[in-house]
């Protein structure tokens, strides 16, 4: 390894970092960020009263975070590659802490939205953490470490709901965000003290035009997806936003292909290994969200409907919590399979498990234990897939583009989640049954979403089958063998891939 690319420590970084400590600290940071996304769910129905605003306005407390995260993730990844991944990771955690404090101090809608925007800007923590692991971990820890870091998105999402529901039921709602601020500060301090700064840099200038262009395309697209149900899918506003997004993305892609130092290297993303890993991430993002939408509604609908279980939100969280634990425990197993059989095999196994979980859910939805079982099965599949995806991405790009490539993959997962939310919302709104004069989602609407979730997982299985049969660089990464390659060596190794 050349001196210019050899990872070394500086400042307050530890001289001899402990790999297990690095993994634990970075995974904790990832879980904190994913927890932030679910903390607000228990209080969403109460926000109009708490903030003295309309329901359509308070919905921006969720939408603002989604938009900020989508824009920030690829930008943070690129900045990390250029100026230091630990530096940008610390900045992201500081912004998360500040945003949480702003929400915790808020009593009206405007500061709530500002704080939630700041929280969303921290979404780049997970891809940045993955990239630090690639640069710093020894061979024997890289596969399991990246699997756990990638899975932290699912772990936090599953564990966040029961924690948030308990706090919201027993304490003032501001406590949720004070807790988020404390965890963000703890994450910042532990990363600052215990995680070294990688010296693997891409250099160059930041692609400001590319960043603005990507934001200009993502914002109207995600607005149309998230608000289309309220505005009407055939309304001029929704269709106009979709049309604007398409035009902007076409112009952005044309520019990025000609930029000397693009925000997203589109030539790399069309390589077979990276392309199908990214497409799989998009589909898995859909699969992860669908179960988290179905189970809470089934549990909370009145028993008198014949298929609802009449439980409270805390019970919903406790039912989903085991899924987060399964995701966490499946990460090491995912790593072992990737080491022995390659990450392509791990990804295909994950897709098959998710498909089985949703298939069973169509028939097993009448008892709490059944919902726990299927959510755990789906969680295991998600854990396998999320463990394999970063290895496939990192095995297909030069080492000095790792953060940007992982960030783009994470962005696609988020877009898949947004599409799942919109599609499920349409189905639940259209397939209803009358209950005491109110329209409630019908039993068949849930089965339809389960069927779509199963189909999405099978599509992911098909996409994974198109990955190169011998993903040597990805499998080497699972063993950590390529983690010390220089940018020039890595670029040469992937030339023509």
RODO-2510 file (C-alpha; in nm, 4 decimals, decimal comma):
residues 497
     n   res          X          Y          Z
     1     x     0,0000     0,0000     0,0000
     2     x     0,1355     0,3463    -0,0860
     3     x     0,1887     0,6065     0,1820
     4     x    -0,0771     0,8287     0,0223
     5     x    -0,3498     0,5726     0,0689
     6     x    -0,2411     0,3827     0,3767
     7     x    -0,4975     0,4267     0,6557
     8     x    -0,3378     0,6017     0,9508
     9     x    -0,4563     0,7779     1,2572
    10     x    -0,4379     1,1414     1,3540
    11     x    -0,5613     1,3865     1,6129
    12     x    -0,7800     1,2191     1,8674
    13     x    -0,8034     0,8895     1,6791
    14     x    -0,6650     0,5824     1,8587
    15     x    -0,3142     0,4763     1,7600
    16     x    -0,4046     0,1072     1,7439
    17     x    -0,7825     0,0815     1,6909
    18     x    -0,9576    -0,2312     1,8123
    19     x    -1,1586    -0,3831     1,5225
    20     x    -1,4375    -0,5019     1,7532
    21     x    -1,4693    -0,1526     1,9002
    22     x    -1,4845     0,0042     1,5535
    23     x    -1,7629    -0,2334     1,4501
    24     x    -1,9604    -0,1757     1,7715
    25     x    -1,9292     0,2035     1,7577
    26     x    -2,0189     0,2360     1,3898
    27     x    -2,3103    -0,0093     1,4191
    28     x    -2,4397     0,1895     1,7177
    29     x    -2,4223     0,5085     1,5108
    30     x    -2,6181     0,3382     1,2319
    31     x    -2,8850     0,2158     1,4735
    32     x    -2,9187     0,5673     1,6218
    33     x    -2,9850     0,7116     1,2760
    34     x    -3,2417     0,4445     1,1862
    35     x    -3,4096     0,4836     1,5276
    36     x    -3,4551     0,8520     1,4492
    37     x    -3,6744     0,7632     1,1527
    38     x    -3,9227     0,5641     1,3649
    39     x    -3,9299     0,7766     1,6811
    40     x    -4,2022     1,0026     1,5444
    41     x    -4,4427     0,7234     1,4387
    42     x    -4,6264     0,6807     1,7731
    43     x    -4,7097     1,0513     1,7951
    44     x    -4,8054     1,1173     1,4300
    45     x    -5,1823     1,0866     1,4995
    46     x    -5,1450     1,3313     1,7911
    47     x    -4,9307     1,5916     1,6138
    48     x    -5,2222     1,8089     1,4914
    49     x    -5,3351     1,8567     1,8522
    50     x    -4,9839     1,8828     1,9961
    51     x    -4,8695     2,1426     1,7433
    52     x    -5,2034     2,3161     1,6777
    53     x    -5,1844     2,2473     1,3046
    54     x    -5,3752     2,0530     1,0399
    55     x    -5,3019     1,6851     0,9728
    56     x    -5,1838     1,7647     0,6187
    57     x    -4,9340     2,0160     0,7573
    58     x    -4,8042     1,7935     1,0392
    59     x    -4,7427     1,5160     0,7854
    60     x    -4,4408     1,7233     0,6822
    61     x    -4,2732     1,6118     1,0048
    62     x    -4,2287     1,2778     0,8287
    63     x    -4,1968     1,3986     0,4688
    64     x    -3,9262     1,6547     0,5523
    65     x    -3,7011     1,3839     0,6980
    66     x    -3,7535     1,1624     0,3932
    67     x    -3,6589     1,4403     0,1506
    68     x    -3,3572     1,5551     0,3519
    69     x    -3,2261     1,1990     0,3859
    70     x    -3,2610     1,1310     0,0146
    71     x    -3,0671     1,4433    -0,0803
    72     x    -2,8026     1,4161     0,1940
    73     x    -2,7095     1,0484     0,1545
    74     x    -2,5265     1,0604    -0,1826
    75     x    -2,3743     1,4019    -0,1056
    76     x    -2,2380     1,2831     0,2308
    77     x    -2,0913     0,9757     0,0631
    78     x    -1,9082     1,1816    -0,1984
    79     x    -1,7830     1,4332     0,0598
    80     x    -1,6577     1,1428     0,2717
    81     x    -1,4569     1,0032    -0,0183
    82     x    -1,3080     1,3476    -0,0828
    83     x    -1,2444     1,4980     0,2612
    84     x    -1,2487     1,2067     0,5071
    85     x    -1,5240     0,9624     0,5988
    86     x    -1,4841     1,0001     0,9752
    87     x    -1,4988     1,3797     0,9431
    88     x    -1,8270     1,3725     0,7491
    89     x    -1,9641     1,0998     0,9783
    90     x    -1,8983     1,3206     1,2809
    91     x    -2,0625     1,6144     1,1041
    92     x    -2,3694     1,4009     1,0308
    93     x    -2,3991     1,2904     1,3943
    94     x    -2,3592     1,6500     1,5128
    95     x    -2,6403     1,7594     1,2802
    96     x    -2,8578     1,4718     1,4061
    97     x    -2,7983     1,5805     1,7654
    98     x    -2,8762     1,9440     1,6856
    99     x    -3,1925     1,8497     1,4951
   100     x    -3,3130     1,6295     1,7803
   101     x    -3,2605     1,9145     2,0277
   102     x    -3,4531     2,1556     1,8034
   103     x    -3,7520     1,9172     1,7937
   104     x    -3,7273     1,8531     2,1685
   105     x    -3,7539     2,2285     2,2307
   106     x    -4,0351     2,2852     1,9806
   107     x    -4,3961     2,3644     2,0618
   108     x    -4,5110     2,4519     1,7097
   109     x    -4,4909     2,3097     1,3584
   110     x    -4,2117     2,5197     1,2053
   111     x    -3,9317     2,4265     1,4492
   112     x    -4,0538     2,0653     1,4406
   113     x    -4,0084     2,0540     1,0621
   114     x    -3,6703     2,2312     1,0807
   115     x    -3,5495     1,9806     1,3405
   116     x    -3,6760     1,6849     1,1403
   117     x    -3,4983     1,8207     0,8307
   118     x    -3,1740     1,8331     1,0268
   119     x    -3,2303     1,4779     1,1521
   120     x    -3,2785     1,3598     0,7951
   121     x    -2,9452     1,5113     0,6916
   122     x    -2,7715     1,2456     0,9052
   123     x    -2,8780     0,9595     0,6781
   124     x    -2,5294     0,9246     0,5299
   125     x    -2,3978     0,7681     0,8526
   126     x    -2,4562     0,4076     0,7397
   127     x    -2,2763     0,4230     0,4002
   128     x    -1,9960     0,6257     0,5596
   129     x    -1,9613     0,3637     0,8341
   130     x    -1,9450     0,0863     0,5756
   131     x    -1,6664     0,2667     0,3955
   132     x    -1,4654     0,3247     0,7134
   133     x    -1,4898    -0,0476     0,7834
   134     x    -1,3522    -0,1290     0,4409
   135     x    -1,0521     0,0943     0,5037
   136     x    -0,9816     0,0000     0,8657
   137     x    -1,0914    -0,3547     0,9484
   138     x    -0,8659    -0,6598     0,9158
   139     x    -0,9578    -0,9448     0,6870
   140     x    -1,1325    -1,1622     0,9433
   141     x    -1,3692    -0,8864     1,0616
   142     x    -1,4654    -0,7060     0,7409
   143     x    -1,7426    -0,9358     0,6203
   144     x    -1,9276    -0,9626     0,9508
   145     x    -1,8672    -0,5962     1,0317
   146     x    -2,0141    -0,4634     0,7089
   147     x    -2,3061    -0,7071     0,7382
   148     x    -2,3915    -0,5740     1,0847
   149     x    -2,3486    -0,2109     0,9770
   150     x    -2,5720    -0,2564     0,6754
   151     x    -2,8308    -0,4427     0,8821
   152     x    -2,8413    -0,1602     1,1390
   153     x    -3,0993     0,0114     0,9183
   154     x    -3,3417    -0,2762     0,9744
   155     x    -3,2422    -0,3228     1,3384
   156     x    -3,3145     0,0370     1,4314
   157     x    -3,6404     0,0437     1,2383
   158     x    -3,7709    -0,2651     1,4210
   159     x    -3,6482    -0,1743     1,7692
   160     x    -3,7431     0,1926     1,7431
   161     x    -4,1182     0,1395     1,7442
   162     x    -4,1539    -0,0433     2,0797
   163     x    -3,9123     0,1972     2,2476
   164     x    -4,0872     0,5028     2,1050
   165     x    -4,4331     0,3647     2,1868
   166     x    -4,3357     0,3004     2,5484
   167     x    -4,1873     0,6468     2,5926
   168     x    -4,4819     0,8180     2,4203
   169     x    -4,7318     0,6309     2,6423
   170     x    -4,5534     0,7081     2,9694
   171     x    -4,3733     1,0403     2,9223
   172     x    -4,4072     1,3768     2,7508
   173     x    -4,3509     1,3461     2,3738
   174     x    -4,0485     1,5774     2,3898
   175     x    -3,8687     1,3011     2,5796
   176     x    -3,8432     1,1026     2,2563
   177     x    -3,6291     1,3673     2,0969
   178     x    -3,4221     1,4450     2,4039
   179     x    -3,3379     1,0741     2,4032
   180     x    -3,2483     1,0995     2,0335
   181     x    -3,0245     1,3992     2,1068
   182     x    -2,8466     1,2115     2,3872
   183     x    -2,7898     0,9049     2,1680
   184     x    -2,6656     1,1253     1,8847
   185     x    -2,4203     1,2965     2,1186
   186     x    -2,3048     0,9593     2,2527
   187     x    -2,2547     0,8362     1,8971
   188     x    -2,0531     1,1478     1,8149
   189     x    -1,8281     1,1115     2,1195
   190     x    -1,7612     0,7408     2,0685
   191     x    -1,6795     0,7863     1,6990
   192     x    -1,4557     1,0843     1,7822
   193     x    -1,2633     0,8927     2,0466
   194     x    -1,2570     0,5373     1,9101
   195     x    -1,2781     0,5397     1,5285
   196     x    -0,9740     0,6339     1,3184
   197     x    -0,9822     0,8586     1,0140
   198     x    -0,9064     0,6801     0,6885
   199     x    -0,6513     0,8447     0,4613
   200     x    -0,8044     0,6851     0,1503
   201     x    -0,9301     0,9898    -0,0400
   202     x    -1,0470     1,0542    -0,3930
   203     x    -0,9458     1,4210    -0,3880
   204     x    -1,0684     1,6683    -0,6458
   205     x    -1,3496     1,9207    -0,6279
   206     x    -1,7027     1,8598    -0,5119
   207     x    -1,9546     1,8384    -0,7971
   208     x    -2,1856     2,1186    -0,6814
   209     x    -2,3876     2,1202    -1,0032
   210     x    -2,4363     1,7439    -0,9775
   211     x    -2,5471     1,7744    -0,6142
   212     x    -2,7992     2,0478    -0,6910
   213     x    -2,9235     1,8540    -0,9929
   214     x    -2,9709     1,5326    -0,7957
   215     x    -3,1623     1,7215    -0,5259
   216     x    -3,3731     1,8941    -0,7905
   217     x    -3,4733     1,5539    -0,9276
   218     x    -3,5199     1,3670    -0,5995
   219     x    -3,7367     1,6278    -0,4247
   220     x    -4,0207     1,6405    -0,6826
   221     x    -4,0094     1,2627    -0,7333
   222     x    -4,0337     1,1809    -0,3624
   223     x    -4,2912     1,4564    -0,3051
   224     x    -4,5104     1,3043    -0,5750
   225     x    -4,4660     0,9546    -0,4288
   226     x    -4,5290     1,0532    -0,0668
   227     x    -4,8083     1,3058    -0,1228
   228     x    -4,9710     1,1617    -0,4335
   229     x    -5,2346     0,9819    -0,2276
   230     x    -5,3442     1,3112    -0,0717
   231     x    -5,3270     1,5186    -0,3873
   232     x    -5,4636     1,2498    -0,6198
   233     x    -5,2447     1,0335    -0,8425
   234     x    -5,3986     1,1812    -1,1543
   235     x    -5,3861     1,5421    -1,0356
   236     x    -5,1894     1,8027    -1,2245
   237     x    -4,9621     1,8613    -0,9269
   238     x    -4,8631     1,4950    -0,8912
   239     x    -4,8167     1,4334    -1,2635
   240     x    -4,6319     1,7631    -1,3028
   241     x    -4,3872     1,6696    -1,0270
   242     x    -4,3213     1,3288    -1,1835
   243     x    -4,2659     1,4938    -1,5240
   244     x    -4,0303     1,7501    -1,3700
   245     x    -3,8323     1,4746    -1,1963
   246     x    -3,7909     1,2810    -1,5224
   247     x    -3,6702     1,5885    -1,7126
   248     x    -3,4283     1,6884    -1,4356
   249     x    -3,2862     1,3357    -1,4035
   250     x    -3,2276     1,3146    -1,7799
   251     x    -3,0393     1,6462    -1,7769
   252     x    -2,8535     1,5450    -1,4604
   253     x    -2,7480     1,2105    -1,6092
   254     x    -2,6276     1,3822    -1,9282
   255     x    -2,4196     1,6220    -1,7182
   256     x    -2,2797     1,3546    -1,4835
   257     x    -2,1584     1,1414    -1,7747
   258     x    -1,9526     1,4375    -1,8973
   259     x    -1,8312     1,5714    -1,5635
   260     x    -1,4635     1,5089    -1,4872
   261     x    -1,5343     1,4421    -1,1189
   262     x    -1,9064     1,3501    -1,0970
   263     x    -2,1082     1,3219    -0,7777
   264     x    -2,2214     0,9755    -0,8899
   265     x    -2,0022     0,7844    -1,1346
   266     x    -2,2761     0,6554    -1,3633
   267     x    -2,0280     0,4508    -1,5644
   268     x    -1,9497     0,2525    -1,2506
   269     x    -2,3181     0,2067    -1,1661
   270     x    -2,3882     0,0338    -1,4975
   271     x    -2,1287    -0,2348    -1,4365
   272     x    -2,3143    -0,5623    -1,4120
   273     x    -2,2226    -0,6331    -1,0495
   274     x    -2,3068    -0,2813    -0,9259
   275     x    -2,6170    -0,2399    -1,1415
   276     x    -2,7936    -0,5541    -1,0242
   277     x    -2,6888    -0,4983    -0,6631
   278     x    -2,8454    -0,1512    -0,6811
   279     x    -3,1638    -0,2798    -0,8431
   280     x    -3,1878    -0,5460    -0,5740
   281     x    -3,1478    -0,2757    -0,3068
   282     x    -3,4408    -0,0864    -0,4568
   283     x    -3,6628    -0,3949    -0,4376
   284     x    -3,5471    -0,4931    -0,0882
   285     x    -3,6275    -0,1431     0,0329
   286     x    -3,9834    -0,2157    -0,0746
   287     x    -3,9881    -0,5516     0,1020
   288     x    -3,8572    -0,4126     0,4307
   289     x    -4,1280    -0,1488     0,4582
   290     x    -4,4254    -0,3605     0,3545
   291     x    -4,4155    -0,5852     0,6627
   292     x    -4,3719    -0,2840     0,8902
   293     x    -4,6903    -0,1372     0,7442
   294     x    -4,9007    -0,4540     0,7427
   295     x    -4,8331    -0,5862     1,0927
   296     x    -4,9142    -0,2657     1,2875
   297     x    -5,2443    -0,2158     1,1088
   298     x    -5,3534    -0,5771     1,1486
   299     x    -5,2713    -0,5635     1,5181
   300     x    -5,4540    -0,2359     1,5814
   301     x    -5,7738    -0,2896     1,3811
   302     x    -6,0786    -0,3816     1,5966
   303     x    -6,1354    -0,7503     1,6653
   304     x    -6,4943    -0,7069     1,5444
   305     x    -6,3671    -0,6799     1,1858
   306     x    -6,2892    -1,0526     1,1995
   307     x    -5,9227    -1,0092     1,1076
   308     x    -5,8000    -0,7254     1,3325
   309     x    -5,6507    -0,8105     1,6712
   310     x    -5,7427    -0,4941     1,8658
   311     x    -5,4011    -0,4364     2,0243
   312     x    -5,2334    -0,1094     2,1287
   313     x    -4,9235     0,0513     1,9797
   314     x    -4,6895    -0,0811     2,2494
   315     x    -4,7944    -0,4376     2,1632
   316     x    -4,7301    -0,3572     1,7970
   317     x    -4,3764    -0,2553     1,8847
   318     x    -4,3167    -0,5662     2,0937
   319     x    -4,4375    -0,7849     1,8079
   320     x    -4,1960    -0,6176     1,5650
   321     x    -3,9000    -0,6030     1,8056
   322     x    -3,7913    -0,9676     1,7498
   323     x    -3,7526    -0,8875     1,3810
   324     x    -3,4804    -0,6372     1,4662
   325     x    -3,2995    -0,8945     1,6781
   326     x    -3,3229    -1,1514     1,3994
   327     x    -3,1767    -0,9014     1,1530
   328     x    -2,8864    -0,8436     1,3925
   329     x    -2,8181    -1,2115     1,4564
   330     x    -2,8412    -1,3032     1,0876
   331     x    -2,5552    -1,0638     0,9999
   332     x    -2,2723    -1,2992     1,1120
   333     x    -2,4326    -1,5940     0,9320
   334     x    -2,4700    -1,3792     0,6220
   335     x    -2,0976    -1,3022     0,6396
   336     x    -2,0008    -1,6698     0,6687
   337     x    -2,2061    -1,7631     0,3618
   338     x    -2,0546    -1,4722     0,1670
   339     x    -1,7069    -1,5919     0,2591
   340     x    -1,7705    -1,9495     0,1516
   341     x    -2,0158    -1,9092    -0,1363
   342     x    -1,9929    -1,5444    -0,2326
   343     x    -2,2311    -1,2535    -0,1640
   344     x    -2,4388    -1,3344    -0,4727
   345     x    -2,5488    -1,6601    -0,3087
   346     x    -2,6207    -1,4794     0,0190
   347     x    -2,8353    -1,2221    -0,1604
   348     x    -3,0341    -1,4915    -0,3405
   349     x    -3,0906    -1,6823    -0,0143
   350     x    -3,2131    -1,3611     0,1481
   351     x    -3,4558    -1,2937    -0,1357
   352     x    -3,5934    -1,6472    -0,1175
   353     x    -3,6431    -1,6250     0,2611
   354     x    -3,8288    -1,2933     0,2278
   355     x    -4,0530    -1,4396    -0,0428
   356     x    -4,1342    -1,7379     0,1814
   357     x    -4,2119    -1,5025     0,4706
   358     x    -4,4609    -1,2966     0,2716
   359     x    -4,6114    -1,6094     0,1193
   360     x    -4,6753    -1,7510     0,4651
   361     x    -4,8128    -1,4157     0,5811
   362     x    -5,0995    -1,4474     0,3338
   363     x    -5,2259    -1,7461     0,5316
   364     x    -5,0855    -1,6726     0,8798
   365     x    -5,2317    -1,3430     0,9969
   366     x    -5,4938    -1,4277     1,2578
   367     x    -5,2805    -1,4675     1,5728
   368     x    -5,0043    -1,2639     1,7330
   369     x    -4,7594    -1,5555     1,7241
   370     x    -4,8186    -1,5902     1,3508
   371     x    -4,7306    -1,2271     1,2879
   372     x    -4,4186    -1,2588     1,5031
   373     x    -4,3164    -1,5697     1,3070
   374     x    -4,3551    -1,4184     0,9609
   375     x    -4,1935    -1,0885     1,0584
   376     x    -3,8946    -1,2804     1,1943
   377     x    -3,8681    -1,4876     0,8754
   378     x    -3,8772    -1,1701     0,6658
   379     x    -3,6260    -1,0091     0,9025
   380     x    -3,3851    -1,2992     0,8524
   381     x    -3,4071    -1,2564     0,4765
   382     x    -3,3554    -0,8821     0,5044
   383     x    -3,0513    -0,9403     0,7264
   384     x    -2,8976    -1,1763     0,4696
   385     x    -2,9607    -0,9351     0,1840
   386     x    -2,8408    -0,6245     0,3651
   387     x    -2,5249    -0,8104     0,4647
   388     x    -2,4481    -0,9051     0,1035
   389     x    -2,5283    -0,5751    -0,0716
   390     x    -2,2343    -0,3672     0,0568
   391     x    -1,9892    -0,6453    -0,0304
   392     x    -2,1233    -0,6540    -0,3849
   393     x    -2,1053    -0,2758    -0,4145
   394     x    -1,7573    -0,2445    -0,2644
   395     x    -1,6343    -0,5338    -0,4758
   396     x    -1,7411    -0,3531    -0,7915
   397     x    -1,6032    -0,0015    -0,7381
   398     x    -1,2586     0,1511    -0,6790
   399     x    -1,1648     0,1841    -0,3127
   400     x    -1,1663     0,5654    -0,3278
   401     x    -1,5322     0,5663    -0,4435
   402     x    -1,6602     0,3346    -0,1696
   403     x    -1,8596     0,5875     0,0332
   404     x    -2,0285     0,7421    -0,2703
   405     x    -2,1206     0,4000    -0,4128
   406     x    -2,2595     0,2742    -0,0807
   407     x    -2,4507     0,5996    -0,0373
   408     x    -2,6150     0,5578    -0,3771
   409     x    -2,7118     0,2001    -0,2857
   410     x    -2,8595     0,3219     0,0451
   411     x    -3,0496     0,5930    -0,1422
   412     x    -3,2080     0,3301    -0,3657
   413     x    -3,3206     0,1331    -0,0593
   414     x    -3,4904     0,4496     0,0691
   415     x    -3,6597     0,5108    -0,2652
   416     x    -3,7869     0,1522    -0,2591
   417     x    -3,9295     0,2156     0,0878
   418     x    -4,1038     0,5302    -0,0356
   419     x    -4,2549     0,3445    -0,3300
   420     x    -4,3754     0,0702    -0,0952
   421     x    -4,5424     0,3293     0,1260
   422     x    -4,7208     0,4916    -0,1670
   423     x    -4,8281     0,1649    -0,3307
   424     x    -4,9519     0,0170    -0,0035
   425     x    -5,1395     0,3367     0,0758
   426     x    -5,3243     0,3172    -0,2551
   427     x    -5,4205    -0,0464    -0,2000
   428     x    -5,5395     0,0113     0,1581
   429     x    -5,7417     0,3152     0,0485
   430     x    -5,9047     0,1421    -0,2481
   431     x    -5,9780    -0,2025    -0,1009
   432     x    -6,1942    -0,1177     0,1998
   433     x    -6,4780    -0,2601     0,4031
   434     x    -6,7498    -0,0763     0,5950
   435     x    -6,7228    -0,0965     0,9733
   436     x    -6,9682     0,1004     1,1886
   437     x    -7,0014     0,3584     0,9152
   438     x    -6,6257     0,3926     0,8617
   439     x    -6,4187     0,2616     0,5713
   440     x    -6,1380     0,0372     0,6963
   441     x    -5,8786    -0,1578     0,4952
   442     x    -6,0226    -0,4961     0,4038
   443     x    -5,8612    -0,8306     0,4772
   444     x    -5,7964    -0,8766     0,1055
   445     x    -5,6064    -0,5448     0,0920
   446     x    -5,3527    -0,6832     0,3380
   447     x    -5,3265    -1,0072     0,1466
   448     x    -5,2713    -0,8093    -0,1731
   449     x    -4,9807    -0,6196    -0,0141
   450     x    -4,8357    -0,9475     0,1151
   451     x    -4,8624    -1,0887    -0,2359
   452     x    -4,6841    -0,7840    -0,3778
   453     x    -4,4143    -0,8171    -0,1097
   454     x    -4,3659    -1,1806    -0,2082
   455     x    -4,3508    -1,0848    -0,5759
   456     x    -4,0984    -0,8092    -0,5044
   457     x    -3,8746    -1,0582    -0,3233
   458     x    -3,8949    -1,2966    -0,6182
   459     x    -3,7999    -1,0102    -0,8501
   460     x    -3,5003    -0,9448    -0,6246
   461     x    -3,4124    -1,3157    -0,6548
   462     x    -3,4296    -1,2869    -1,0343
   463     x    -3,2176    -0,9714    -1,0340
   464     x    -2,9582    -1,1351    -0,8093
   465     x    -2,9343    -1,4267    -1,0507
   466     x    -2,7968    -1,1848    -1,3131
   467     x    -2,5023    -1,0925    -1,0940
   468     x    -2,1690    -1,2258    -1,2269
   469     x    -2,1276    -1,5905    -1,1362
   470     x    -1,7747    -1,5330    -1,0094
   471     x    -1,7708    -1,2068    -0,8158
   472     x    -1,4047    -1,2507    -0,7183
   473     x    -1,3502    -0,9015    -0,5830
   474     x    -1,6705    -0,9150    -0,3796
   475     x    -1,5875    -1,2538    -0,2372
   476     x    -1,2364    -1,1322    -0,1581
   477     x    -1,3920    -0,8445     0,0309
   478     x    -1,5975    -1,0903     0,2329
   479     x    -1,2600    -1,2268     0,3439
   480     x    -1,1169    -0,8745     0,3655
   481     x    -0,8486    -0,9572     0,1092
   482     x    -0,8965    -0,6466    -0,1015
   483     x    -0,9336    -0,3966     0,1803
   484     x    -0,5730    -0,2825     0,1459
   485     x    -0,5713    -0,2169    -0,2285
   486     x    -0,4696     0,1284    -0,3446
   487     x    -0,7085     0,3282    -0,5628
   488     x    -0,4966     0,2660    -0,8709
   489     x    -0,4736    -0,1070    -0,7976
   490     x    -0,8448    -0,1268    -0,7315
   491     x    -0,9337     0,0642    -1,0445
   492     x    -0,7076    -0,1628    -1,2509
   493     x    -0,8620    -0,4739    -1,0915
   494     x    -1,2098    -0,3632    -1,1906
   495     x    -1,1253    -0,2420    -1,5361
   496     x    -1,3546    -0,4101    -1,7818
   497     x    -1,5672    -0,5673    -1,5114
***
